[in-house]
Amino acid sequence: MTSTVVYQGSLRTHCVHLKSGKAIITDAPTDNHGKGEAFSPTDLVATGLASCMISVMGIKANQHDINIEGAKAIVTKVMQSNPRRIAAVKVIIEMPNIDYTEKERKLLEHTARTCPVGYSLHPDVVQELNFVYHSQA
């Protein structure tokens, strides 16, 4: 088992990660009858994609002695109606102020593009990924 999800009423859920006991709440978004006071389930999917990208980049970076500490993902979720679903997830990954070699950049970018969450999303969900590098020069 991975987690439990309990409906709290008012379009809110309380979710607990069973191994750690950590909890989060979700709210329906304001454009779908909710309060929008917390991540919506579709926000978590979009955020999960970016988190997965950065996490697998961290694994690969550790294997190749590359520092990515401070890498930051900015996530934009685009919804569609009829049927209501995630149409696109746009992720911008801002890399720390380190001069990465072209080989390191290619390795990290390929790793992000091949993360498990990305492979798990339906092919109709557009995944737009851009990297921003800040040079020390």
Residue frames as a rotation matrix with the C-alpha (Angstrom) as fourth column:
MET 1
0.576 0.817 0.000 0.00
0.817 -0.576 0.000 0.00
0.000 0.000 -1.000 0.00
THR 2
-0.356 -0.700 0.619 1.13
0.732 -0.620 -0.281 3.52
0.580 0.354 0.734 -0.80
SER 3
-0.964 0.070 0.258 -1.32
-0.173 -0.899 -0.401 5.94
0.203 -0.431 0.879 0.74
THR 4
-0.325 0.933 -0.154 -4.78
0.914 0.268 -0.304 6.59
-0.243 -0.240 -0.940 2.09
VAL 5
-0.915 0.173 0.365 -7.13
-0.005 -0.908 0.419 9.29
0.404 0.382 0.831 0.88
VAL 6
-0.452 0.781 -0.431 -10.10
0.846 0.222 -0.484 10.36
-0.283 -0.584 -0.761 3.01
TYR 7
-0.288 0.469 0.835 -12.81
0.486 -0.679 0.550 12.69
0.825 0.564 -0.032 1.75
GLN 8
-0.833 -0.138 -0.535 -13.23
0.544 -0.381 -0.748 15.55
-0.100 -0.914 0.393 4.23
GLY 9
0.320 0.942 -0.099 -16.26
0.843 -0.331 -0.425 17.19
-0.433 0.053 -0.900 2.61
SER 10
0.710 0.053 -0.702 -16.35
-0.093 -0.981 -0.168 20.52
-0.698 0.184 -0.692 0.76
LEU 11
0.957 -0.282 -0.072 -14.33
-0.016 0.196 -0.980 18.95
0.290 0.939 0.183 -2.11
ARG 12
0.199 -0.905 0.376 -11.28
-0.949 -0.273 -0.155 18.41
0.243 -0.326 -0.914 0.12
THR 13
0.794 -0.041 -0.606 -9.27
0.103 0.992 0.068 15.23
0.599 -0.117 0.792 0.72
HIS 14
0.493 -0.687 0.534 -6.71
-0.826 -0.176 0.535 14.34
-0.273 -0.705 -0.654 3.37
CYS 15
0.781 -0.300 -0.548 -3.93
-0.177 0.734 -0.655 12.14
0.599 0.609 0.520 1.97
VAL 16
0.579 -0.607 0.545 -1.39
-0.663 0.040 0.748 10.22
-0.475 -0.794 -0.379 4.05
HIS 17
0.192 -0.662 -0.724 1.78
-0.657 0.461 -0.596 8.60
0.729 0.591 -0.346 2.75
LEU 18
0.913 0.389 -0.127 1.77
-0.176 0.654 0.736 5.35
0.369 -0.649 0.665 4.70
LYS 19
0.353 -0.842 -0.407 5.53
0.718 0.523 -0.460 4.74
0.600 -0.130 0.789 4.94
SER 20
-0.648 -0.706 0.286 6.39
0.412 -0.641 -0.648 8.21
0.641 -0.302 0.706 6.27
GLY 21
-0.154 0.690 -0.708 3.11
0.957 -0.075 -0.281 9.31
-0.247 -0.720 -0.648 7.80
LYS 22
-0.900 -0.193 -0.391 3.41
0.104 -0.966 0.237 12.66
-0.423 0.173 0.890 5.98
ALA 23
-0.038 0.976 0.215 0.08
0.830 0.151 -0.537 14.21
-0.557 0.158 -0.815 5.04
ILE 24
-0.995 -0.075 -0.061 -1.21
0.030 -0.841 0.541 16.65
-0.092 0.536 0.839 2.45
ILE 25
-0.069 0.998 -0.009 -4.64
0.279 0.011 -0.960 17.98
-0.958 -0.069 -0.279 1.64
THR 26
-0.888 -0.079 0.453 -6.17
0.459 -0.218 0.861 18.60
0.031 0.973 0.230 -1.76
ASP 27
-0.207 0.845 -0.493 -8.92
-0.004 -0.505 -0.863 20.97
-0.978 -0.177 0.108 -2.76
ALA 28
0.245 0.351 0.904 -10.88
0.940 0.141 -0.309 21.15
-0.236 0.926 -0.295 -5.96
PRO 29
-0.802 -0.586 0.113 -9.75
0.594 -0.764 0.253 24.18
-0.062 0.270 0.961 -7.98
THR 30
-0.509 0.607 -0.610 -11.84
-0.041 -0.725 -0.688 27.32
-0.860 -0.325 0.394 -8.05
ASP 31
-0.515 0.317 -0.796 -12.69
-0.853 -0.281 0.440 26.76
-0.084 0.906 0.415 -11.72
ASN 32
-0.464 0.397 -0.792 -14.25
-0.108 0.862 0.496 23.42
0.879 0.316 -0.357 -10.77
HIS 33
0.482 0.875 0.045 -16.45
-0.055 -0.021 0.998 24.33
0.874 -0.484 0.038 -7.75
GLY 34
0.310 -0.422 -0.852 -13.64
0.870 0.487 0.075 24.21
0.383 -0.765 0.518 -5.17
LYS 35
0.903 -0.035 -0.429 -11.95
0.255 -0.758 0.600 26.58
-0.346 -0.651 -0.676 -2.76
GLY 36
0.653 -0.714 0.254 -8.53
0.257 -0.107 -0.961 26.30
0.713 0.692 0.114 -4.37
GLU 37
0.779 -0.318 0.540 -6.84
-0.619 -0.529 0.581 26.53
0.101 -0.787 -0.609 -0.97
ALA 38
0.124 -0.751 0.649 -4.45
-0.357 0.576 0.735 23.62
-0.926 -0.323 -0.197 -1.63
PHE 39
-0.848 -0.427 -0.314 -3.07
-0.468 0.325 0.822 21.58
-0.249 0.844 -0.475 -4.50
SER 40
0.412 0.900 -0.142 -5.81
-0.866 0.339 -0.368 20.09
-0.283 0.274 0.919 -6.65
PRO 41
0.501 -0.216 0.838 -5.39
0.116 0.976 0.182 16.47
-0.858 0.006 0.514 -7.77
THR 42
0.824 -0.209 0.527 -4.42
0.550 0.071 -0.832 17.67
0.136 0.975 0.174 -11.26
ASP 43
0.700 -0.637 0.324 -1.93
-0.651 -0.755 -0.080 20.13
0.295 -0.155 -0.943 -9.70
LEU 44
0.387 -0.551 0.739 -0.32
-0.537 0.517 0.667 17.15
-0.750 -0.654 -0.096 -7.98
VAL 45
0.702 -0.125 0.701 -0.02
0.546 0.726 -0.418 15.29
-0.456 0.676 0.578 -11.29
ALA 46
0.825 -0.378 0.420 1.69
0.131 -0.595 -0.793 18.27
0.549 0.709 -0.442 -12.94
THR 47
0.523 -0.628 0.577 3.89
-0.847 -0.460 0.267 18.89
0.098 -0.628 -0.772 -9.91
GLY 48
0.602 -0.249 0.759 4.65
-0.151 0.898 0.414 15.17
-0.784 -0.364 0.503 -9.68
LEU 49
0.858 -0.308 0.412 6.00
0.495 0.280 -0.822 15.27
0.137 0.909 0.393 -13.24
ALA 50
0.563 -0.665 0.490 8.43
-0.376 -0.734 -0.565 18.07
0.736 0.134 -0.664 -12.39
SER 51
0.480 -0.359 0.800 9.40
-0.826 0.124 0.551 16.46
-0.297 -0.925 -0.237 -9.08
CYS 52
0.784 -0.169 0.597 10.09
0.238 0.971 -0.038 13.18
-0.573 0.172 0.801 -10.87
MET 53
0.808 -0.489 0.328 12.21
0.260 -0.204 -0.944 14.96
0.528 0.848 -0.038 -13.49
ILE 54
0.380 -0.684 0.623 14.36
-0.741 -0.628 -0.237 16.67
0.553 -0.372 -0.745 -10.88
SER 55
0.583 -0.126 0.802 14.58
-0.617 0.573 0.539 13.52
-0.528 -0.810 0.256 -8.72
VAL 56
0.822 -0.302 0.482 15.88
0.472 0.836 -0.282 11.31
-0.318 0.459 0.829 -11.53
MET 57
0.640 -0.646 0.416 18.24
-0.044 -0.571 -0.820 14.10
0.767 0.506 -0.394 -12.55
GLY 58
0.454 -0.442 0.773 19.53
-0.889 -0.286 0.359 14.01
0.062 -0.850 -0.523 -8.97
ILE 59
0.751 -0.165 0.639 20.09
-0.035 0.957 0.288 10.26
-0.659 -0.239 0.713 -9.20
LYS 60
0.766 -0.455 0.454 21.98
0.599 0.248 -0.762 10.63
0.234 0.855 0.462 -12.49
ALA 61
0.597 -0.550 0.584 23.90
-0.414 -0.835 -0.363 13.64
0.688 -0.025 -0.726 -11.18
ASN 62
0.592 -0.362 0.720 25.05
-0.697 0.219 0.683 11.66
-0.405 -0.906 -0.123 -8.13
GLN 63
0.775 -0.266 0.574 26.22
0.374 0.924 -0.078 8.82
-0.509 0.275 0.815 -10.39
HIS 64
0.453 -0.579 0.678 28.33
0.773 -0.124 -0.622 11.26
0.444 0.806 0.392 -12.44
ASP 65
-0.176 -0.546 -0.819 29.47
0.908 -0.411 0.079 13.62
-0.380 -0.730 0.568 -9.66
ILE 66
-0.558 0.146 0.817 27.47
0.425 -0.796 0.432 16.56
0.713 0.588 0.382 -11.05
ASN 67
-0.801 0.263 -0.538 26.10
0.432 -0.368 -0.823 19.19
-0.415 -0.892 0.181 -8.66
ILE 68
-0.513 0.688 0.512 22.46
0.380 -0.353 0.855 20.14
0.770 0.633 -0.080 -9.32
GLU 69
-0.317 0.394 -0.863 21.60
0.932 -0.036 -0.360 21.31
-0.173 -0.919 -0.355 -5.80
GLY 70
-0.494 0.241 -0.835 19.24
0.046 -0.952 -0.302 24.24
-0.868 -0.187 0.459 -6.08
ALA 71
-0.960 0.256 0.113 17.76
0.130 0.054 0.990 23.23
0.247 0.965 -0.085 -9.44
LYS 72
-0.584 0.789 -0.190 14.21
-0.131 -0.322 -0.938 24.59
-0.801 -0.523 0.292 -9.52
ALA 73
-0.765 0.433 0.477 11.19
0.630 0.350 0.693 23.61
0.133 0.831 -0.541 -11.60
ILE 74
-0.673 0.649 -0.356 8.47
-0.469 -0.746 -0.473 26.09
-0.572 -0.151 0.806 -12.47
VAL 75
-0.819 0.414 0.397 5.29
0.519 0.829 0.207 24.23
-0.244 0.376 -0.894 -13.41
THR 76
-0.559 0.736 -0.383 2.31
-0.752 -0.644 -0.141 25.37
-0.351 0.209 0.913 -15.45
LYS 77
-0.682 0.466 0.563 -0.68
0.443 0.877 -0.187 23.07
-0.581 0.122 -0.805 -15.84
VAL 78
-0.751 0.484 -0.449 -3.03
-0.659 -0.589 0.468 23.65
-0.038 0.647 0.761 -18.78
MET 79
-0.518 0.660 0.544 -6.54
0.093 0.676 -0.731 22.23
-0.850 -0.328 -0.411 -18.46
GLN 80
-0.898 0.348 -0.271 -8.95
-0.312 -0.068 0.948 21.29
0.311 0.935 0.169 -21.24
SER 81
-0.340 0.843 0.417 -12.68
-0.597 0.149 -0.788 20.70
-0.726 -0.517 0.453 -21.13
ASN 82
0.610 0.776 -0.162 -14.89
-0.663 0.388 -0.640 18.11
-0.434 0.498 0.751 -22.82
PRO 83
0.651 0.366 -0.665 -13.56
0.563 0.354 0.747 15.97
0.509 -0.860 0.024 -21.33
ARG 84
0.787 -0.392 0.476 -12.03
-0.580 -0.734 0.354 17.91
0.211 -0.554 -0.805 -18.45
ARG 85
0.781 -0.622 -0.053 -8.43
0.619 0.761 0.192 16.76
-0.079 -0.183 0.980 -18.31
ILE 86
0.231 -0.814 -0.532 -4.85
-0.056 -0.557 0.828 17.96
-0.971 -0.162 -0.174 -18.24
ALA 87
0.993 0.102 0.056 -4.01
0.057 0.001 -0.998 19.05
-0.102 0.995 -0.005 -21.78
ALA 88
0.388 -0.911 0.141 -0.41
0.208 -0.062 -0.976 20.07
0.898 0.408 0.165 -21.13
VAL 89
0.837 -0.315 -0.448 2.22
0.417 -0.163 0.894 20.42
-0.355 -0.935 -0.005 -18.47
LYS 90
0.616 -0.657 0.435 4.88
0.074 -0.502 -0.862 23.03
0.784 0.563 -0.260 -19.04
VAL 91
0.806 -0.442 -0.394 8.03
0.503 0.160 0.849 22.72
-0.312 -0.883 0.351 -16.97
ILE 92
0.596 -0.730 0.335 10.92
-0.262 -0.571 -0.778 25.16
0.759 0.376 -0.531 -16.88
ILE 93
0.749 -0.446 -0.491 13.93
0.663 0.475 0.579 23.83
-0.026 -0.759 0.651 -15.00
GLU 94
0.753 -0.532 0.388 16.25
-0.447 -0.846 -0.291 26.57
0.483 0.045 -0.874 -13.79
MET 95
0.532 -0.655 -0.536 19.68
0.650 0.722 -0.236 25.15
0.542 -0.223 0.811 -13.15
PRO 96
0.732 -0.312 -0.606 22.04
0.430 -0.479 0.766 26.51
-0.529 -0.821 -0.216 -10.50
ASN 97
0.860 -0.437 -0.262 24.78
-0.508 -0.773 -0.380 28.96
-0.036 0.460 -0.887 -11.37
ILE 98
0.153 -0.782 0.605 27.27
-0.085 0.599 0.796 26.30
-0.985 -0.173 0.025 -12.48
ASP 99
-0.004 -0.233 -0.972 29.08
-0.976 -0.212 0.055 25.98
-0.219 0.949 -0.227 -15.80
TYR 100
0.394 0.225 0.891 27.82
-0.125 0.974 -0.190 22.60
-0.911 -0.037 0.412 -17.01
THR 101
-0.770 -0.629 -0.110 29.57
-0.254 0.144 0.957 20.96
-0.586 0.764 -0.270 -19.92
GLU 102
-0.264 0.662 -0.701 27.58
-0.950 -0.052 0.309 20.18
0.168 0.748 0.643 -23.05
LYS 103
-0.582 -0.013 -0.813 27.84
-0.081 0.996 0.042 16.48
0.809 0.090 -0.580 -22.15
GLU 104
-0.930 0.236 -0.282 26.44
0.318 0.131 -0.939 17.12
-0.185 -0.963 -0.197 -18.65
ARG 105
-0.544 0.758 -0.359 23.58
-0.686 -0.648 -0.331 19.20
-0.484 0.066 0.873 -20.05
LYS 106
-0.278 0.423 -0.863 22.62
-0.765 0.445 0.465 16.51
0.581 0.789 0.200 -22.55
LEU 107
-0.765 -0.067 -0.640 22.79
0.236 0.896 -0.375 13.80
0.599 -0.438 -0.670 -19.88
LEU 108
-0.870 0.429 -0.243 20.62
0.145 -0.248 -0.958 15.74
-0.471 -0.869 0.154 -17.42
GLU 109
-0.424 0.737 -0.527 18.10
-0.848 -0.527 -0.054 16.86
-0.318 0.424 0.848 -20.04
HIS 110
-0.399 0.246 -0.884 17.72
-0.487 0.759 0.431 13.35
0.777 0.602 -0.183 -21.45
THR 111
-0.888 0.030 -0.458 17.27
0.374 0.626 -0.685 12.01
0.266 -0.780 -0.567 -17.93
ALA 112
-0.726 0.652 -0.219 14.51
-0.273 -0.566 -0.778 14.52
-0.631 -0.505 0.589 -17.19
ARG 113
-0.285 0.625 -0.727 12.70
-0.958 -0.167 0.232 13.74
0.024 0.763 0.646 -20.44
THR 114
-0.244 0.133 -0.961 12.68
-0.296 0.933 0.205 10.02
0.924 0.334 -0.188 -19.65
CYS 115
-0.813 -0.043 0.581 11.37
-0.583 0.041 -0.812 10.10
0.011 -0.998 -0.059 -16.08
PRO 116
-0.899 0.437 0.003 8.82
0.435 0.897 -0.077 7.48
-0.036 -0.068 -0.997 -14.97
VAL 117
-0.198 0.877 -0.438 5.97
0.291 -0.374 -0.880 9.95
-0.936 -0.302 -0.181 -14.43
GLY 118
-0.286 0.028 -0.958 6.46
-0.763 -0.612 0.209 11.36
-0.580 0.790 0.196 -17.92
TYR 119
-0.907 -0.086 -0.411 6.28
-0.334 0.740 0.583 7.86
0.254 0.667 -0.700 -19.36
SER 120
-0.774 0.627 -0.090 3.14
0.554 0.602 -0.575 7.21
-0.307 -0.495 -0.813 -17.30
LEU 121
-0.306 0.679 -0.667 1.14
-0.272 -0.734 -0.622 10.14
-0.912 -0.009 0.409 -18.62
HIS 122
0.479 0.584 0.655 -1.17
0.517 0.415 -0.748 9.62
-0.709 0.698 -0.103 -21.59
PRO 123
-0.446 -0.732 0.514 0.50
0.844 -0.155 0.513 10.53
-0.296 0.663 0.687 -24.91
ASP 124
0.225 0.612 0.758 -2.18
0.767 -0.591 0.250 13.20
0.601 0.525 -0.602 -25.49
VAL 125
0.874 -0.018 -0.486 -0.84
0.355 -0.661 0.661 15.18
-0.333 -0.750 -0.571 -22.51
VAL 126
0.614 -0.668 0.420 1.70
0.196 -0.387 -0.901 17.58
0.765 0.635 -0.106 -24.00
GLN 127
0.672 -0.517 -0.529 4.89
0.613 -0.012 0.790 17.72
-0.415 -0.856 0.309 -21.95
GLU 128
0.699 -0.441 0.563 6.83
0.166 -0.666 -0.727 20.90
0.696 0.602 -0.392 -22.66
LEU 129
0.704 -0.544 -0.456 10.24
0.606 0.125 0.786 20.99
-0.370 -0.830 0.418 -20.98
ASN 130
0.636 -0.554 0.537 12.74
0.097 -0.633 -0.768 23.84
0.766 0.540 -0.349 -21.13
PHE 131
0.363 -0.631 -0.685 16.02
0.929 0.189 0.318 24.30
-0.071 -0.752 0.655 -19.31
VAL 132
0.847 -0.211 0.487 17.50
-0.126 -0.971 -0.202 27.62
0.516 0.110 -0.850 -18.21
TYR 133
0.341 -0.830 -0.442 21.21
0.919 0.393 -0.029 27.65
0.198 -0.396 0.896 -17.44
HIS 134
0.991 -0.119 0.064 22.88
-0.133 -0.950 0.284 30.47
0.027 -0.290 -0.957 -15.54
SER 135
0.443 -0.895 -0.052 26.55
0.540 0.312 -0.782 30.80
0.716 0.318 0.621 -16.39
GLN 136
0.539 -0.344 -0.769 29.11
0.746 -0.229 0.626 31.87
-0.391 -0.911 0.133 -13.83
ALA 137
-0.351 -0.774 0.528 30.92
0.931 -0.350 0.105 34.04
0.104 0.528 0.843 -16.37
